[in-house]
Amino acid sequence: MEYLGKLSLLDETGKPFSTHVERVLRELLPRLRRQFPALKDEVCVTEVLEEAGRRIAEHERRSGPIEKLHGYAWVTVRSVAMSRMRLSATRMAKATLGSELSQVALSVVPSAEGSPQQIESDVLFREVLAHLTPDEQLVCVWKKAGFSTKEIASYRGSSVTAIDTLFHRAKQKIRRILGVQESVRRVKSG
């Protein structure tokens, strides 16, 4: 509430509202805070009051002074606040945990990134890539990133068949490097 006490509420042109509109909006501030406790951000509260003020000022421009301004202003403020609460950014702010609760929640969430298995997999991938030609390395990295053979071929200016062949040869080299083909042969012959 201290924040709003220092500022004037402004219309769409950046000018303060008429005295009677600003006074009514400021009087409705405590009610707005009680009715909508999720609107904690001072900037958001100010935006709600300013939007309501714009609507009131527009109505007065079209129809003349409002007879029961306090009641009309509250209905307008409530309408703007409810619209604001439905916006995704406000829903996100309501669903966001504070720093201590966030730390507790994050401490129990398993992570796929940076896990020992992920680190070992990345190291193995880099070591295997070192044994491939630059073209094979490039195709393997793009495949790991999720690019299709057609996308890689288009970018490189070659045919899909050429990329498939290059990738197949790279996979064969990788199998040899890892000793996968040898163990498969032993199982088949054993």
Rosetta constraint file for C-alpha pairs under 8 A:
AtomPair CA 1 CA 5 HARMONIC 6.40 0.50
AtomPair CA 1 CA 29 HARMONIC 7.95 0.50
AtomPair CA 1 CA 42 HARMONIC 7.72 0.50
AtomPair CA 2 CA 6 HARMONIC 6.83 0.50
AtomPair CA 3 CA 7 HARMONIC 7.09 0.50
AtomPair CA 3 CA 42 HARMONIC 6.73 0.50
AtomPair CA 4 CA 8 HARMONIC 7.51 0.50
AtomPair CA 4 CA 42 HARMONIC 7.34 0.50
AtomPair CA 4 CA 46 HARMONIC 6.94 0.50
AtomPair CA 8 CA 16 HARMONIC 6.11 0.50
AtomPair CA 9 CA 16 HARMONIC 5.69 0.50
AtomPair CA 9 CA 17 HARMONIC 6.49 0.50
AtomPair CA 9 CA 22 HARMONIC 6.77 0.50
AtomPair CA 9 CA 46 HARMONIC 7.32 0.50
AtomPair CA 9 CA 49 HARMONIC 7.48 0.50
AtomPair CA 9 CA 50 HARMONIC 5.80 0.50
AtomPair CA 10 CA 14 HARMONIC 5.16 0.50
AtomPair CA 10 CA 15 HARMONIC 5.13 0.50
AtomPair CA 10 CA 16 HARMONIC 4.37 0.50
AtomPair CA 10 CA 17 HARMONIC 5.86 0.50
AtomPair CA 10 CA 50 HARMONIC 6.21 0.50
AtomPair CA 11 CA 15 HARMONIC 5.51 0.50
AtomPair CA 11 CA 16 HARMONIC 6.06 0.50
AtomPair CA 11 CA 17 HARMONIC 5.98 0.50
AtomPair CA 11 CA 50 HARMONIC 6.60 0.50
AtomPair CA 11 CA 51 HARMONIC 7.97 0.50
AtomPair CA 11 CA 53 HARMONIC 7.08 0.50
AtomPair CA 11 CA 54 HARMONIC 5.70 0.50
AtomPair CA 12 CA 54 HARMONIC 6.90 0.50
AtomPair CA 17 CA 21 HARMONIC 6.24 0.50
AtomPair CA 17 CA 22 HARMONIC 5.79 0.50
AtomPair CA 17 CA 53 HARMONIC 7.20 0.50
AtomPair CA 17 CA 57 HARMONIC 7.75 0.50
AtomPair CA 18 CA 22 HARMONIC 6.26 0.50
AtomPair CA 19 CA 23 HARMONIC 6.01 0.50
AtomPair CA 20 CA 24 HARMONIC 6.27 0.50
AtomPair CA 21 CA 25 HARMONIC 6.23 0.50
AtomPair CA 21 CA 53 HARMONIC 6.70 0.50
AtomPair CA 21 CA 56 HARMONIC 7.66 0.50
AtomPair CA 21 CA 57 HARMONIC 7.70 0.50
AtomPair CA 22 CA 26 HARMONIC 6.15 0.50
AtomPair CA 22 CA 53 HARMONIC 7.47 0.50
AtomPair CA 23 CA 27 HARMONIC 6.21 0.50
AtomPair CA 24 CA 28 HARMONIC 6.30 0.50
AtomPair CA 24 CA 69 HARMONIC 7.61 0.50
AtomPair CA 24 CA 70 HARMONIC 6.12 0.50
AtomPair CA 24 CA 73 HARMONIC 7.22 0.50
AtomPair CA 25 CA 29 HARMONIC 6.47 0.50
AtomPair CA 25 CA 49 HARMONIC 6.44 0.50
AtomPair CA 25 CA 53 HARMONIC 7.26 0.50
AtomPair CA 25 CA 73 HARMONIC 7.06 0.50
AtomPair CA 28 CA 32 HARMONIC 6.09 0.50
AtomPair CA 28 CA 74 HARMONIC 6.82 0.50
AtomPair CA 29 CA 33 HARMONIC 6.25 0.50
AtomPair CA 30 CA 34 HARMONIC 6.26 0.50
AtomPair CA 31 CA 35 HARMONIC 5.96 0.50
AtomPair CA 32 CA 36 HARMONIC 5.82 0.50
AtomPair CA 32 CA 37 HARMONIC 8.00 0.50
AtomPair CA 32 CA 77 HARMONIC 7.61 0.50
AtomPair CA 32 CA 78 HARMONIC 7.38 0.50
AtomPair CA 33 CA 37 HARMONIC 5.36 0.50
AtomPair CA 33 CA 39 HARMONIC 7.18 0.50
AtomPair CA 36 CA 81 HARMONIC 7.55 0.50
AtomPair CA 38 CA 94 HARMONIC 6.45 0.50
AtomPair CA 39 CA 44 HARMONIC 6.73 0.50
AtomPair CA 39 CA 45 HARMONIC 6.40 0.50
AtomPair CA 39 CA 85 HARMONIC 7.80 0.50
AtomPair CA 39 CA 90 HARMONIC 7.92 0.50
AtomPair CA 40 CA 44 HARMONIC 7.62 0.50
AtomPair CA 40 CA 45 HARMONIC 7.41 0.50
AtomPair CA 41 CA 45 HARMONIC 6.39 0.50
AtomPair CA 42 CA 46 HARMONIC 6.11 0.50
AtomPair CA 43 CA 47 HARMONIC 6.14 0.50
AtomPair CA 44 CA 48 HARMONIC 6.23 0.50
AtomPair CA 45 CA 49 HARMONIC 6.33 0.50
AtomPair CA 46 CA 50 HARMONIC 6.05 0.50
AtomPair CA 47 CA 51 HARMONIC 6.00 0.50
AtomPair CA 48 CA 52 HARMONIC 6.18 0.50
AtomPair CA 48 CA 77 HARMONIC 6.73 0.50
AtomPair CA 48 CA 80 HARMONIC 5.93 0.50
AtomPair CA 48 CA 81 HARMONIC 5.89 0.50
AtomPair CA 48 CA 84 HARMONIC 7.51 0.50
AtomPair CA 49 CA 53 HARMONIC 6.02 0.50
AtomPair CA 49 CA 77 HARMONIC 6.37 0.50
AtomPair CA 50 CA 54 HARMONIC 6.15 0.50
AtomPair CA 51 CA 55 HARMONIC 6.34 0.50
AtomPair CA 51 CA 80 HARMONIC 7.00 0.50
AtomPair CA 52 CA 56 HARMONIC 6.19 0.50
AtomPair CA 52 CA 73 HARMONIC 7.16 0.50
AtomPair CA 52 CA 76 HARMONIC 5.53 0.50
AtomPair CA 52 CA 77 HARMONIC 5.17 0.50
AtomPair CA 52 CA 80 HARMONIC 6.38 0.50
AtomPair CA 53 CA 57 HARMONIC 6.01 0.50
AtomPair CA 53 CA 73 HARMONIC 7.87 0.50
AtomPair CA 54 CA 58 HARMONIC 6.03 0.50
AtomPair CA 55 CA 59 HARMONIC 6.16 0.50
AtomPair CA 55 CA 76 HARMONIC 7.49 0.50
AtomPair CA 56 CA 60 HARMONIC 6.22 0.50
AtomPair CA 56 CA 73 HARMONIC 6.88 0.50
AtomPair CA 56 CA 76 HARMONIC 7.58 0.50
AtomPair CA 57 CA 61 HARMONIC 6.15 0.50
AtomPair CA 58 CA 62 HARMONIC 6.30 0.50
AtomPair CA 59 CA 63 HARMONIC 5.88 0.50
AtomPair CA 59 CA 64 HARMONIC 7.34 0.50
AtomPair CA 60 CA 64 HARMONIC 4.47 0.50
AtomPair CA 60 CA 65 HARMONIC 5.14 0.50
AtomPair CA 60 CA 66 HARMONIC 6.39 0.50
AtomPair CA 66 CA 72 HARMONIC 7.74 0.50
AtomPair CA 68 CA 72 HARMONIC 6.28 0.50
AtomPair CA 69 CA 73 HARMONIC 5.75 0.50
AtomPair CA 70 CA 74 HARMONIC 6.21 0.50
AtomPair CA 71 CA 75 HARMONIC 6.37 0.50
AtomPair CA 72 CA 76 HARMONIC 6.26 0.50
AtomPair CA 73 CA 77 HARMONIC 6.00 0.50
AtomPair CA 74 CA 78 HARMONIC 5.97 0.50
AtomPair CA 75 CA 79 HARMONIC 6.11 0.50
AtomPair CA 76 CA 80 HARMONIC 6.22 0.50
AtomPair CA 77 CA 81 HARMONIC 6.06 0.50
AtomPair CA 78 CA 82 HARMONIC 6.06 0.50
AtomPair CA 79 CA 83 HARMONIC 6.25 0.50
AtomPair CA 80 CA 84 HARMONIC 6.12 0.50
AtomPair CA 81 CA 85 HARMONIC 6.14 0.50
AtomPair CA 82 CA 86 HARMONIC 6.46 0.50
AtomPair CA 83 CA 87 HARMONIC 6.80 0.50
AtomPair CA 84 CA 90 HARMONIC 6.87 0.50
AtomPair CA 85 CA 90 HARMONIC 5.54 0.50
AtomPair CA 85 CA 91 HARMONIC 6.61 0.50
AtomPair CA 86 CA 90 HARMONIC 6.94 0.50
AtomPair CA 86 CA 91 HARMONIC 6.74 0.50
AtomPair CA 87 CA 91 HARMONIC 6.43 0.50
AtomPair CA 88 CA 92 HARMONIC 6.02 0.50
AtomPair CA 89 CA 93 HARMONIC 6.23 0.50
AtomPair CA 90 CA 94 HARMONIC 6.20 0.50
AtomPair CA 91 CA 95 HARMONIC 6.20 0.50
AtomPair CA 92 CA 96 HARMONIC 6.11 0.50
AtomPair CA 97 CA 101 HARMONIC 5.87 0.50
AtomPair CA 97 CA 102 HARMONIC 5.47 0.50
AtomPair CA 98 CA 102 HARMONIC 5.87 0.50
AtomPair CA 99 CA 103 HARMONIC 6.18 0.50
AtomPair CA 100 CA 104 HARMONIC 6.45 0.50
AtomPair CA 101 CA 105 HARMONIC 6.13 0.50
AtomPair CA 102 CA 106 HARMONIC 5.97 0.50
AtomPair CA 103 CA 107 HARMONIC 6.06 0.50
AtomPair CA 104 CA 108 HARMONIC 7.03 0.50
AtomPair CA 105 CA 109 HARMONIC 6.81 0.50
AtomPair CA 111 CA 115 HARMONIC 6.29 0.50
AtomPair CA 112 CA 118 HARMONIC 6.74 0.50
AtomPair CA 113 CA 118 HARMONIC 6.27 0.50
AtomPair CA 114 CA 118 HARMONIC 5.95 0.50
AtomPair CA 114 CA 119 HARMONIC 6.01 0.50
AtomPair CA 115 CA 119 HARMONIC 6.21 0.50
AtomPair CA 116 CA 120 HARMONIC 6.13 0.50
AtomPair CA 117 CA 121 HARMONIC 6.08 0.50
AtomPair CA 118 CA 122 HARMONIC 6.14 0.50
AtomPair CA 119 CA 123 HARMONIC 6.20 0.50
AtomPair CA 120 CA 124 HARMONIC 6.13 0.50
AtomPair CA 121 CA 125 HARMONIC 6.10 0.50
AtomPair CA 122 CA 126 HARMONIC 6.24 0.50
AtomPair CA 123 CA 127 HARMONIC 6.18 0.50
AtomPair CA 124 CA 128 HARMONIC 6.10 0.50
AtomPair CA 125 CA 129 HARMONIC 6.11 0.50
AtomPair CA 126 CA 130 HARMONIC 6.36 0.50
AtomPair CA 127 CA 131 HARMONIC 7.29 0.50
AtomPair CA 128 CA 132 HARMONIC 7.19 0.50
AtomPair CA 128 CA 174 HARMONIC 6.54 0.50
AtomPair CA 128 CA 177 HARMONIC 7.32 0.50
AtomPair CA 129 CA 137 HARMONIC 5.68 0.50
AtomPair CA 130 CA 137 HARMONIC 7.94 0.50
AtomPair CA 132 CA 136 HARMONIC 5.77 0.50
AtomPair CA 132 CA 137 HARMONIC 5.83 0.50
AtomPair CA 132 CA 170 HARMONIC 6.90 0.50
AtomPair CA 132 CA 173 HARMONIC 7.60 0.50
AtomPair CA 133 CA 137 HARMONIC 6.06 0.50
AtomPair CA 134 CA 138 HARMONIC 6.14 0.50
AtomPair CA 135 CA 139 HARMONIC 6.33 0.50
AtomPair CA 135 CA 166 HARMONIC 7.91 0.50
AtomPair CA 136 CA 140 HARMONIC 6.11 0.50
AtomPair CA 136 CA 166 HARMONIC 6.35 0.50
AtomPair CA 136 CA 167 HARMONIC 6.60 0.50
AtomPair CA 136 CA 170 HARMONIC 5.76 0.50
AtomPair CA 137 CA 141 HARMONIC 6.10 0.50
AtomPair CA 138 CA 142 HARMONIC 6.21 0.50
AtomPair CA 139 CA 143 HARMONIC 6.03 0.50
AtomPair CA 139 CA 152 HARMONIC 7.28 0.50
AtomPair CA 139 CA 163 HARMONIC 7.49 0.50
AtomPair CA 139 CA 166 HARMONIC 7.74 0.50
AtomPair CA 139 CA 167 HARMONIC 6.52 0.50
AtomPair CA 140 CA 144 HARMONIC 6.08 0.50
AtomPair CA 140 CA 167 HARMONIC 6.91 0.50
AtomPair CA 140 CA 170 HARMONIC 7.66 0.50
AtomPair CA 141 CA 145 HARMONIC 6.18 0.50
AtomPair CA 142 CA 146 HARMONIC 6.41 0.50
AtomPair CA 142 CA 147 HARMONIC 5.51 0.50
AtomPair CA 142 CA 152 HARMONIC 7.26 0.50
AtomPair CA 143 CA 147 HARMONIC 5.21 0.50
AtomPair CA 143 CA 148 HARMONIC 6.72 0.50
AtomPair CA 143 CA 149 HARMONIC 7.68 0.50
AtomPair CA 147 CA 151 HARMONIC 6.16 0.50
AtomPair CA 147 CA 152 HARMONIC 6.59 0.50
AtomPair CA 148 CA 152 HARMONIC 6.32 0.50
AtomPair CA 149 CA 153 HARMONIC 6.03 0.50
AtomPair CA 149 CA 160 HARMONIC 6.04 0.50
AtomPair CA 149 CA 163 HARMONIC 6.39 0.50
AtomPair CA 149 CA 164 HARMONIC 6.77 0.50
AtomPair CA 150 CA 154 HARMONIC 6.06 0.50
AtomPair CA 150 CA 159 HARMONIC 7.98 0.50
AtomPair CA 150 CA 160 HARMONIC 5.61 0.50
AtomPair CA 151 CA 155 HARMONIC 6.21 0.50
AtomPair CA 152 CA 156 HARMONIC 6.08 0.50
AtomPair CA 152 CA 163 HARMONIC 7.36 0.50
AtomPair CA 153 CA 157 HARMONIC 5.74 0.50
AtomPair CA 153 CA 158 HARMONIC 4.94 0.50
AtomPair CA 153 CA 159 HARMONIC 5.49 0.50
AtomPair CA 153 CA 160 HARMONIC 5.38 0.50
AtomPair CA 153 CA 162 HARMONIC 7.83 0.50
AtomPair CA 153 CA 163 HARMONIC 6.12 0.50
AtomPair CA 154 CA 158 HARMONIC 6.51 0.50
AtomPair CA 154 CA 159 HARMONIC 7.56 0.50
AtomPair CA 158 CA 162 HARMONIC 6.59 0.50
AtomPair CA 158 CA 163 HARMONIC 7.32 0.50
AtomPair CA 159 CA 163 HARMONIC 6.55 0.50
AtomPair CA 160 CA 164 HARMONIC 6.12 0.50
AtomPair CA 161 CA 165 HARMONIC 6.05 0.50
AtomPair CA 162 CA 166 HARMONIC 6.13 0.50
AtomPair CA 163 CA 167 HARMONIC 6.02 0.50
AtomPair CA 164 CA 168 HARMONIC 6.01 0.50
AtomPair CA 165 CA 169 HARMONIC 6.21 0.50
AtomPair CA 166 CA 170 HARMONIC 6.18 0.50
AtomPair CA 167 CA 171 HARMONIC 6.15 0.50
AtomPair CA 168 CA 172 HARMONIC 6.29 0.50
AtomPair CA 169 CA 173 HARMONIC 6.27 0.50
AtomPair CA 170 CA 174 HARMONIC 6.19 0.50
AtomPair CA 171 CA 175 HARMONIC 6.15 0.50
AtomPair CA 172 CA 176 HARMONIC 6.30 0.50
AtomPair CA 173 CA 177 HARMONIC 6.10 0.50
AtomPair CA 174 CA 178 HARMONIC 6.09 0.50
AtomPair CA 175 CA 179 HARMONIC 5.84 0.50
AtomPair CA 175 CA 180 HARMONIC 4.93 0.50
AtomPair CA 175 CA 181 HARMONIC 5.79 0.50
AtomPair CA 176 CA 180 HARMONIC 6.24 0.50
AtomPair CA 176 CA 181 HARMONIC 5.98 0.50
AtomPair CA 176 CA 182 HARMONIC 7.50 0.50
AtomPair CA 179 CA 183 HARMONIC 6.58 0.50
AtomPair CA 180 CA 184 HARMONIC 6.26 0.50
AtomPair CA 181 CA 185 HARMONIC 6.16 0.50
AtomPair CA 182 CA 186 HARMONIC 6.26 0.50
AtomPair CA 183 CA 187 HARMONIC 6.26 0.50
AtomPair CA 184 CA 188 HARMONIC 6.28 0.50
AtomPair CA 185 CA 189 HARMONIC 6.05 0.50
AtomPair CA 186 CA 190 HARMONIC 5.59 0.50
